[in-house]
Amino acid sequence: MTIHRAKGFETLNIAKWRVALKKAWTEKSDQKGFQWLQNTEDFKARMKDINSKVLRYNLMVPFGRQMFGLKWEKEMGKLNVKEWLV
């Protein structure tokens, strides 16, 4: 797999992760707070997996083409849910 294809694949994974996170937050907002707390651990584990792939990718590419990892607080901020940080 070329580096360019690897980056595209990882970008796709990040996009899917963000869509799933948004969906889970929407469900949480519909009085399913307990389910949200259970899903939070799963999302954090998936985020850790994505970040490890980003780290491995960054070791293979020049400095100017490296990607940033995901941060839980930043992703929650995009959803405007600061009060629900776990």
N, CA, C and O atoms as a GROMACS GRO file, in nm:
protein
  344
    1MET      N    1   0.085  -0.117   0.000
    1MET     CA    2   0.000   0.000   0.000
    1MET      C    3   0.090   0.124   0.000
    1MET      O    4   0.181   0.134   0.082
    2THR      N    5   0.066   0.215  -0.090
    2THR     CA    6   0.147   0.336  -0.094
    2THR      C    7   0.109   0.428   0.022
    2THR      O    8   0.003   0.414   0.082
    3ILE      N    9   0.198   0.521   0.050
    3ILE     CA   10   0.173   0.614   0.160
    3ILE      C   11   0.050   0.697   0.131
    3ILE      O   12  -0.031   0.722   0.221
    4HIS      N   13   0.033   0.741   0.006
    4HIS     CA   14  -0.083   0.823  -0.030
    4HIS      C   15  -0.212   0.746  -0.004
    4HIS      O   16  -0.308   0.800   0.051
    5ARG      N   17  -0.215   0.620  -0.044
    5ARG     CA   18  -0.334   0.538  -0.021
    5ARG      C   19  -0.356   0.515   0.127
    5ARG      O   20  -0.470   0.512   0.174
    6ALA      N   21  -0.246   0.499   0.202
    6ALA     CA   22  -0.258   0.479   0.346
    6ALA      C   23  -0.319   0.601   0.412
    6ALA      O   24  -0.403   0.589   0.501
    7LYS      N   25  -0.278   0.719   0.369
    7LYS     CA   26  -0.333   0.842   0.426
    7LYS      C   27  -0.482   0.853   0.394
    7LYS      O   28  -0.561   0.890   0.480
    8GLY      N   29  -0.519   0.822   0.271
    8GLY     CA   30  -0.660   0.826   0.233
    8GLY      C   31  -0.742   0.728   0.314
    8GLY      O   32  -0.853   0.760   0.356
    9PHE      N   33  -0.688   0.610   0.337
    9PHE     CA   34  -0.756   0.509   0.418
    9PHE      C   35  -0.775   0.559   0.560
    9PHE      O   36  -0.882   0.543   0.618
   10GLU      N   37  -0.670   0.619   0.618
   10GLU     CA   38  -0.680   0.668   0.755
   10GLU      C   39  -0.776   0.786   0.765
   10GLU      O   40  -0.849   0.797   0.864
   11THR      N   41  -0.778   0.873   0.664
   11THR     CA   42  -0.872   0.984   0.664
   11THR      C   43  -1.015   0.931   0.662
   11THR      O   44  -1.103   0.986   0.727
   12LEU      N   45  -1.037   0.824   0.586
   12LEU     CA   46  -1.169   0.762   0.581
   12LEU      C   47  -1.208   0.706   0.718
   12LEU      O   48  -1.322   0.721   0.761
   13ASN      N   49  -1.113   0.642   0.787
   13ASN     CA   50  -1.140   0.589   0.920
   13ASN      C   51  -1.176   0.700   1.018
   13ASN      O   52  -1.267   0.684   1.099
   14ILE      N   53  -1.105   0.812   1.011
   14ILE     CA   54  -1.133   0.924   1.100
   14ILE      C   55  -1.272   0.979   1.072
   14ILE      O   56  -1.346   1.010   1.164
   15ALA      N   57  -1.306   0.991   0.945
   15ALA     CA   58  -1.439   1.043   0.908
   15ALA      C   59  -1.549   0.950   0.961
   15ALA      O   60  -1.649   0.997   1.015
   16LYS      N   61  -1.530   0.819   0.946
   16LYS     CA   62  -1.629   0.723   0.996
   16LYS      C   63  -1.640   0.733   1.148
   16LYS      O   64  -1.750   0.726   1.203
   17TRP      N   65  -1.526   0.748   1.216
   17TRP     CA   66  -1.526   0.760   1.360
   17TRP      C   67  -1.604   0.883   1.404
   17TRP      O   68  -1.683   0.877   1.499
   18ARG      N   69  -1.582   0.995   1.336
   18ARG     CA   70  -1.653   1.119   1.372
   18ARG      C   71  -1.803   1.107   1.348
   18ARG      O   72  -1.882   1.159   1.427
   19VAL      N   73  -1.843   1.040   1.240
   19VAL     CA   74  -1.986   1.021   1.213
   19VAL      C   75  -2.048   0.935   1.323
   19VAL      O   76  -2.157   0.966   1.372
   20ALA      N   77  -1.980   0.828   1.362
   20ALA     CA   78  -2.032   0.742   1.468
   20ALA      C   79  -2.041   0.817   1.600
   20ALA      O   80  -2.136   0.798   1.676
   21LEU      N   81  -1.942   0.901   1.629
   21LEU     CA   82  -1.943   0.980   1.751
   21LEU      C   83  -2.060   1.077   1.752
   21LEU      O   84  -2.128   1.091   1.853
   22LYS      N   85  -2.083   1.144   1.640
   22LYS     CA   86  -2.195   1.238   1.628
   22LYS      C   87  -2.328   1.166   1.648
   22LYS      O   88  -2.418   1.216   1.717
   23LYS      N   89  -2.341   1.047   1.588
   23LYS     CA   90  -2.465   0.970   1.602
   23LYS      C   91  -2.487   0.930   1.747
   23LYS      O   92  -2.598   0.939   1.798
   24ALA      N   93  -2.381   0.885   1.813
   24ALA     CA   94  -2.394   0.845   1.953
   24ALA      C   95  -2.431   0.964   2.040
   24ALA      O   96  -2.510   0.950   2.133
   25TRP      N   97  -2.374   1.080   2.011
   25TRP     CA   98  -2.408   1.200   2.090
   25TRP      C   99  -2.554   1.238   2.068
   25TRP      O  100  -2.623   1.278   2.162
   26THR      N  101  -2.602   1.226   1.945
   26THR     CA  102  -2.742   1.256   1.916
   26THR      C  103  -2.833   1.163   1.995
   26THR      O  104  -2.933   1.207   2.052
   27GLU      N  105  -2.799   1.036   1.999
   27GLU     CA  106  -2.878   0.940   2.076
   27GLU      C  107  -2.872   0.970   2.225
   27GLU      O  108  -2.970   0.953   2.296
   28LYS      N  109  -2.756   1.016   2.272
   28LYS     CA  110  -2.742   1.053   2.412
   28LYS      C  111  -2.834   1.169   2.445
   28LYS      O  112  -2.893   1.174   2.553
   29SER      N  113  -2.844   1.262   2.352
   29SER     CA  114  -2.930   1.378   2.373
   29SER      C  115  -3.077   1.339   2.379
   29SER      O  116  -3.160   1.417   2.426
   30ASP      N  117  -3.110   1.220   2.331
   30ASP     CA  118  -3.248   1.172   2.334
   30ASP      C  119  -3.273   1.085   2.458
   30ASP      O  120  -3.335   0.979   2.449
   31GLN      N  121  -3.223   1.130   2.574
   31GLN     CA  122  -3.246   1.064   2.702
   31GLN      C  123  -3.182   0.925   2.712
   31GLN      O  124  -3.234   0.839   2.782
   32LYS      N  125  -3.073   0.902   2.643
   32LYS     CA  126  -3.004   0.774   2.654
   32LYS      C  127  -2.863   0.797   2.710
   32LYS      O  128  -2.766   0.743   2.657
   33GLY      N  129  -2.854   0.876   2.813
   33GLY     CA  130  -2.725   0.914   2.871
   33GLY      C  131  -2.643   0.795   2.915
   33GLY      O  132  -2.521   0.795   2.899
   34PHE      N  133  -2.707   0.693   2.972
   34PHE     CA  134  -2.633   0.576   3.017
   34PHE      C  135  -2.565   0.506   2.900
   34PHE      O  136  -2.450   0.464   2.911
   35GLN      N  137  -2.635   0.493   2.789
   35GLN     CA  138  -2.577   0.432   2.669
   35GLN      C  139  -2.458   0.513   2.621
   35GLN      O  140  -2.358   0.457   2.578
   36TRP      N  141  -2.468   0.646   2.630
   36TRP     CA  142  -2.358   0.733   2.590
   36TRP      C  143  -2.234   0.703   2.674
   36TRP      O  144  -2.123   0.696   2.620
   37LEU      N  145  -2.251   0.686   2.804
   37LEU     CA  146  -2.137   0.658   2.890
   37LEU      C  147  -2.072   0.525   2.854
   37LEU      O  148  -1.950   0.512   2.858
   38GLN      N  149  -2.152   0.427   2.818
   38GLN     CA  150  -2.097   0.298   2.775
   38GLN      C  151  -2.023   0.313   2.643
   38GLN      O  152  -1.915   0.256   2.625
   39ASN      N  153  -2.081   0.388   2.550
   39ASN     CA  154  -2.018   0.406   2.420
   39ASN      C  155  -1.891   0.488   2.427
   39ASN      O  156  -1.802   0.473   2.342
   40THR      N  157  -1.880   0.574   2.527
   40THR     CA  158  -1.764   0.660   2.540
   40THR      C  159  -1.635   0.579   2.545
   40THR      O  160  -1.538   0.613   2.478
   41GLU      N  161  -1.635   0.472   2.622
   41GLU     CA  162  -1.514   0.389   2.633
   41GLU      C  163  -1.478   0.327   2.499
   41GLU      O  164  -1.360   0.318   2.464
   42ASP      N  165  -1.578   0.284   2.423
   42ASP     CA  166  -1.554   0.228   2.291
   42ASP      C  167  -1.495   0.332   2.197
   42ASP      O  168  -1.401   0.304   2.123
   43PHE      N  169  -1.549   0.454   2.201
   43PHE     CA  170  -1.498   0.560   2.115
   43PHE      C  171  -1.355   0.596   2.152
   43PHE      O  172  -1.273   0.623   2.064
   44LYS      N  173  -1.325   0.598   2.280
   44LYS     CA  174  -1.189   0.630   2.323
   44LYS      C  175  -1.091   0.521   2.278
   44LYS      O  176  -0.978   0.552   2.239
   45ALA      N  177  -1.133   0.396   2.283
   45ALA     CA  178  -1.047   0.286   2.237
   45ALA      C  179  -1.024   0.296   2.086
   45ALA      O  180  -0.912   0.276   2.040
   46ARG      N  181  -1.129   0.328   2.011
   46ARG     CA  182  -1.114   0.343   1.866
   46ARG      C  183  -1.026   0.463   1.834
   46ARG      O  184  -0.948   0.459   1.739
   47MET      N  185  -1.038   0.570   1.913
   47MET     CA  186  -0.955   0.688   1.893
   47MET      C  187  -0.808   0.653   1.918
   47MET      O  188  -0.720   0.699   1.846
   48LYS      N  189  -0.783   0.574   2.020
   48LYS     CA  190  -0.646   0.532   2.050
   48LYS      C  191  -0.588   0.450   1.934
   48LYS      O  192  -0.472   0.466   1.899
   49ASP      N  193  -0.670   0.363   1.876
   49ASP     CA  194  -0.627   0.283   1.761
   49ASP      C  195  -0.595   0.373   1.641
   49ASP      O  196  -0.493   0.354   1.574
   50ILE      N  197  -0.681   0.470   1.614
   50ILE     CA  198  -0.657   0.564   1.504
   50ILE      C  199  -0.528   0.641   1.530
   50ILE      O  200  -0.448   0.659   1.439
   51ASN      N  201  -0.508   0.688   1.653
   51ASN     CA  202  -0.388   0.764   1.685
   51ASN      C  203  -0.261   0.682   1.669
   51ASN      O  204  -0.158   0.735   1.628
   52SER      N  205  -0.267   0.553   1.701
   52SER     CA  206  -0.148   0.469   1.682
   52SER      C  207  -0.118   0.451   1.533
   52SER      O  208  -0.002   0.446   1.493
   53LYS      N  209  -0.223   0.442   1.450
   53LYS     CA  210  -0.202   0.433   1.306
   53LYS      C  211  -0.146   0.564   1.251
   53LYS      O  212  -0.059   0.563   1.163
   54VAL      N  213  -0.194   0.676   1.302
   54VAL     CA  214  -0.143   0.807   1.261
   54VAL      C  215   0.005   0.818   1.299
   54VAL      O  216   0.086   0.866   1.220
   55LEU      N  217   0.040   0.772   1.419
   55LEU     CA  218   0.180   0.776   1.463
   55LEU      C  219   0.268   0.693   1.370
   55LEU      O  220   0.375   0.738   1.329
   56ARG      N  221   0.225   0.572   1.337
   56ARG     CA  222   0.303   0.488   1.245
   56ARG      C  223   0.316   0.552   1.108
   56ARG      O  224   0.422   0.547   1.046
   57TYR      N  225   0.208   0.614   1.059
   57TYR     CA  226   0.212   0.685   0.931
   57TYR      C  227   0.312   0.799   0.938
   57TYR      O  228   0.391   0.818   0.845
   58ASN      N  229   0.310   0.874   1.047
   58ASN     CA  230   0.400   0.989   1.060
   58ASN      C  231   0.546   0.948   1.064
   58ASN      O  232   0.633   1.028   1.027
   59LEU      N  233   0.575   0.827   1.107
   59LEU     CA  234   0.713   0.779   1.107
   59LEU      C  235   0.764   0.750   0.967
   59LEU      O  236   0.885   0.743   0.946
   60MET      N  237   0.673   0.732   0.871
   60MET     CA  238   0.712   0.696   0.735
   60MET      C  239   0.719   0.815   0.640
   60MET      O  240   0.778   0.803   0.532
   61VAL      N  241   0.660   0.927   0.674
   61VAL     CA  242   0.649   1.038   0.580
   61VAL      C  243   0.734   1.157   0.626
   61VAL      O  244   0.767   1.168   0.743
   62PRO      N  245   0.768   1.246   0.531
   62PRO     CA  246   0.842   1.367   0.569
   62PRO      C  247   0.760   1.454   0.665
   62PRO      O  248   0.638   1.443   0.672
   63PHE      N  249   0.830   1.539   0.738
   63PHE     CA  250   0.767   1.622   0.840
   63PHE      C  251   0.648   1.702   0.787
   63PHE      O  252   0.546   1.711   0.854
   64GLY      N  253   0.660   1.759   0.670
   64GLY     CA  254   0.555   1.843   0.613
   64GLY      C  255   0.428   1.770   0.575
   64GLY      O  256   0.326   1.834   0.550
   65ARG      N  257   0.431   1.637   0.568
   65ARG     CA  258   0.313   1.560   0.527
   65ARG      C  259   0.251   1.483   0.643
   65ARG      O  260   0.160   1.402   0.622
   66GLN      N  261   0.299   1.507   0.764
   66GLN     CA  262   0.248   1.434   0.879
   66GLN      C  263   0.108   1.480   0.917
   66GLN      O  264   0.066   1.592   0.888
   67MET      N  265   0.036   1.390   0.983
   67MET     CA  266  -0.102   1.416   1.025
   67MET      C  267  -0.106   1.437   1.177
   67MET      O  268  -0.016   1.393   1.249
   68PHE      N  269  -0.209   1.505   1.222
   68PHE     CA  270  -0.232   1.520   1.366
   68PHE      C  271  -0.319   1.407   1.415
   68PHE      O  272  -0.406   1.358   1.343
   69GLY      N  273  -0.296   1.365   1.538
   69GLY     CA  274  -0.382   1.265   1.599
   69GLY      C  275  -0.510   1.330   1.650
   69GLY      O  276  -0.526   1.452   1.645
   70LEU      N  277  -0.600   1.247   1.699
   70LEU     CA  278  -0.726   1.295   1.754
   70LEU      C  279  -0.711   1.322   1.904
   70LEU      O  280  -0.637   1.252   1.973
   71LYS      N  281  -0.781   1.423   1.952
   71LYS     CA  282  -0.785   1.452   2.095
   71LYS      C  283  -0.931   1.452   2.138
   71LYS      O  284  -1.015   1.517   2.076
   72TRP      N  285  -0.959   1.379   2.246
   72TRP     CA  286  -1.096   1.363   2.292
   72TRP      C  287  -1.163   1.497   2.319
   72TRP      O  288  -1.276   1.520   2.276
   73GLU      N  289  -1.096   1.585   2.390
   73GLU     CA  290  -1.154   1.714   2.426
   73GLU      C  291  -1.187   1.797   2.302
   73GLU      O  292  -1.290   1.863   2.296
   74LYS      N  293  -1.098   1.792   2.204
   74LYS     CA  294  -1.121   1.868   2.080
   74LYS      C  295  -1.242   1.812   2.004
   74LYS      O  296  -1.324   1.888   1.953
   75GLU      N  297  -1.253   1.681   1.997
   75GLU     CA  298  -1.366   1.619   1.927
   75GLU      C  299  -1.497   1.649   2.000
   75GLU      O  300  -1.599   1.672   1.936
   76MET      N  301  -1.494   1.648   2.132
   76MET     CA  302  -1.614   1.683   2.208
   76MET      C  303  -1.650   1.830   2.188
   76MET      O  304  -1.768   1.865   2.182
   77GLY      N  305  -1.550   1.915   2.176
   77GLY     CA  306  -1.574   2.056   2.151
   77GLY      C  307  -1.644   2.079   2.018
   77GLY      O  308  -1.725   2.170   2.005
   78LYS      N  309  -1.613   1.996   1.920
   78LYS     CA  310  -1.680   2.006   1.790
   78LYS      C  311  -1.828   1.973   1.802
   78LYS      O  312  -1.909   2.019   1.722
   79LEU      N  313  -1.862   1.894   1.902
   79LEU     CA  314  -2.002   1.858   1.925
   79LEU      C  315  -2.070   1.953   2.024
   79LEU      O  316  -2.189   1.942   2.050
   80ASN      N  317  -1.993   2.047   2.079
   80ASN     CA  318  -2.043   2.142   2.179
   80ASN      C  319  -2.098   2.071   2.302
   80ASN      O  320  -2.209   2.099   2.347
   81VAL      N  321  -2.020   1.979   2.354
   81VAL     CA  322  -2.065   1.900   2.469
   81VAL      C  323  -1.964   1.905   2.584
   81VAL      O  324  -1.940   1.802   2.648
   82LYS      N  325  -1.907   2.018   2.609
   82LYS     CA  326  -1.803   2.028   2.712
   82LYS      C  327  -1.849   1.977   2.847
   82LYS      O  328  -1.768   1.923   2.924
   83GLU      N  329  -1.976   1.991   2.878
   83GLU     CA  330  -2.025   1.947   3.008
   83GLU      C  331  -2.029   1.795   3.020
   83GLU      O  332  -2.046   1.744   3.131
   84TRP      N  333  -2.014   1.722   2.910
   84TRP     CA  334  -2.021   1.576   2.915
   84TRP      C  335  -1.887   1.509   2.897
   84TRP      O  336  -1.881   1.388   2.871
   85LEU      N  337  -1.777   1.584   2.910
   85LEU     CA  338  -1.646   1.522   2.897
   85LEU      C  339  -1.630   1.414   3.003
   85LEU      O  340  -1.663   1.434   3.120
   86VAL      N  341  -1.580   1.301   2.960
   86VAL     CA  342  -1.565   1.189   3.053
   86VAL      C  343  -1.418   1.163   3.073
   86VAL      O  344  -1.381   1.072   3.148
   0.00000   0.00000   0.00000
